[in-house]
Amino acid sequence: MADWLLEHAQPKLRDPVRYANGVAHWQAFFAEEQRAGRLLGPPTVADISAALVERFHVWRAAQGVSGHTIARDTAALK
């Protein structure tokens, strides 16, 4: 995610700070997943599954975040 921010978001996107915030949300979510025992260590590419992304969407929606913002947060994974 850090590489994506540096190589794509900062030079190519209009508001890279928003995307950096999205990465911060993923980091908080990963910490929550670790506390819950669903991630056994730092996340790897192999950990990114449809189920994990869906849990992230539900987690963000529970915070009152719009679908557009959730989609922007998810862009960091692509």
Secondary structure, 3 states (H helix, E strand, C coil): CHHHHHHHHHHHCCCHHHHHHHHHHHHHHHHHHHHCCCCCCCCCHHHCCHHHHHHHHHHHHCCCCCHHHHHHHHHHHC
